[in-house]
Structures are given as C-alpha cells and as structure tokens.
Amino acid sequence: ALRDAADLLIDASSELLECTMVLDDSADVKTFCFQTAQASWFHYAPGQFITIEAQIDGKTHTRCYTLSSSPSRPLCATITVKATGGPVSSWLHQHLKVGDTLRASAPSGIFSFHHHPAHKYLFLAGGVGITPLMSMTRWLFDLGARTDVCFIQCARTPEDLLFRTELEAISGRLPEFRIA
C-alpha cells in the first residue's frame, strides 16, 4: 500500500529533471544538480524534500531526498546523497551523470523554519543530515537575514564535514552566524 501511495505521489505532480552537474563532496557523498523545463517547479520552502524515481534493473524504485539547495536560487535544485548501499543512493552514485534525466515529485514536507519563525536558531547536523539545514542557511544568507544562528555539525573526520568552506565563508561575513 505504501508503494502504491508513493507511485501516486510521483504521478500526481511529477516533473522530469535533467542532471546538470555532479559534485564530489567527500569520499562517499555527492551533490546532484538538476534543472527542469518548468522553472516555476522549484518553488518550495527551505528544508523540503523531493521523491526521486529511478529505473534500476528493470524495476522502478522511489526514494526521498531533502533539497540542499535554496528556493532563493530558483533555476536549479540540488540533492546531496551519501552512497549508503541503498538501491537508489548507490545507483545515483554509480550511474547518474550530466545530461541524464529522472522523474521526481514536487517538493513537499513540513520540516522548515518557515513553520517556526524565530530570531534565533540552533542547527544540529550529523553527516548528510545537514541537507535541510543547508537549504535554510542558504535561504537566510541570500535574503540578507540577520538571524542569530548557531550551526553545529558532526562528522567522523574533518574531511567528512560537508559544506565546510561555504559555512565558514558565511560565518566570516555574518557575525550572528556561528559554526562549530
């Protein structure tokens, strides 16, 4: 029944996404950038996810990925994926390349600070779980919001700290944005 519900979600409001860039973020994490013919399709709240549909060995698989991009940059959307051994994540890492297309559902989900506006936020991230927080951070930065944010990220090694350079640059420009 859950599988049927996921198929209905994909069919109801899906779009064909074209992969325009693949970035290596760490030894086992990549960011996939997508564009679509319907640019307005990328209207979403920071922190939302899309459901990707992939054809693997003749079977259709679906998997949800939080957008790591910000809706303040509406011409593309990105997902950041760890090669976990799951069928879709592994397939993306091994097979998806620039120019390939995937079907995906429209952005959805309620994990966004838009539902809980505040003057201060504590962002806690571990590994690839950083993606919704990066979407929110990029949104705040792009809008010039002077919001008090303490962003704490944990990873196994310093090399596994995702988006470290970008977070350090934001922190260096905004005194109210602190990272650890």
N, C-alpha and C positions, 0 to 999 in steps of 0.2 A: 504494500500500500504506500509506503514512504517513497519507493522507487517511482510509482505511478504519479505521486504528487510532485516529485522533482521534475519528471518529464512534462507535466502540465505547466509548471512554472517556467521551464525553458521555452515551451511552445507559445505561451501566452504573450510574453513581451521579450522576445529574444532578438538578438542582432548578431550579424556576422562581424567579428573583429579580425583585423589584419595585424599581425605581429610586425612592428616597425623597428624594434631594437631588442637585443638581449644583452643584459649587463651581468657580468660575474661580480657578485658582491662579496663572496667568501668561497672557501673550498667547496661548500655544499649548498650555497644559496645563490639564486639568480633572480634578477628583476626582468620581467617581460613587459614591454611597452606595446600598447595597442592603439589603433585608430579605427574609425568606422565611417561609413558613408553618411551616417546620421550624427553629425557633431552634437546635436542637442541631446543625444542619448546619454552623454556624460554629465548630466545634471544629477548630483547626488549630495548627500550630507557626508562630511568628513567622518570616516570610520565605517562606512557601509561596505558591503561585500557584493560580489557577483558570483554566479554559478556558471562554471565552465563546462561545456560538453565536449568530450574527446572520444574519437573513434579509435579504440585500441584492440587490435587482434579481432576485428570484425564485430566488436561489441561497443555499445555506447555507455560511457562512464560519465558521471557528473561529480563535480567537486566544487565546494565554495571556497573562495579566496577573498580576503579583505583587500580592498584597494589601498595601495600605499601612496598613490598619487592624491593630489588635492583637487577638489572641484573648482578651485580658483585658477587652475590651468586646464581649461575645458577641451583642448584639442586632442588630448590623449589620456589614456588611463593606464595605470601600471599595477601589476601584482608582483609581490616578492615571495618566492617559493623556495622552500627547503626540500632537497632531494631526500625524502623520508623513507622511501621504499614503498609508499602507497602507489597504486597504479597510475593515477593522473599526474601526481607530482613527479614521479620518476619519468613518465612519458614526456612531460614538458621539458625536463632537463635533458633527456636523451635525444628528442626528436624535433621539438618546435624550433623553427628558425625564421629569420626575417623573410617576409613575404607569405608565410603560411597563414591560414585563417582558421578560426574557431568560432563556434556558436556559443553565446553567453546570454544569461538572463540579465535584465535590467538591474541596476544596483538596488539593494534593499538592506534591511536590518535596522535596528534601533540603537546600536552601540555608537553613540555620537554625543559630543558635548553640547550639540545643539539642543538636546533634550534636557540638559542640566547646565544652563548658563551660570557662570561664576566669575569672580575676579581672580581666583587662584585655582590652580590645578596641580595635582600630583600625578605624574605619568610614570607607571611602573611597567617595564618591558623586560621580557626574557626571550632571547633568540628572535625567531621570525615573528613572534607575537608582538613585535614592535610596529607592524604594519598599520593598524588603525591609528596608533599614536603619531606615526609619521604623517599620515593624512591630515590629522588635526593640527600638528605642529606646522606643516607647510601652509595650511589654511590661515592660521594665526599670523605667521610671518608675512605671507603675501598680502594680507589685509592691513598690515601695519598695526595689529592689535598689540597694545602694551599690557598684555595679560601676564600675571605672575605665574610662572610655570617652573616646577622642579621636576626634571626628567631624569629618572634613574633607570639605567639599562644594565642588565646582567648577561654575561655570555661565558662560555667555557674558557676562551682565550681572548687576548686583546684583538687578534685577527678576526675573531668572530663577532666583534661589535659592529653591527650593521649601521650604516649611515653615519658613522662616527665623524667623518670630515664635515659633512653637512651640518650635523648637530653642533659641532664645535664652532663652525662659522656663524650659525645663528646665535649661539651663546656669546660669541665675541662681539656681535653687533647689538644685542639686546641685553642690557644688564638684568632685566627681570626674568630672563630665561636662563635657568641654571641646569647644568648637566652633571651627572655623576655615574 
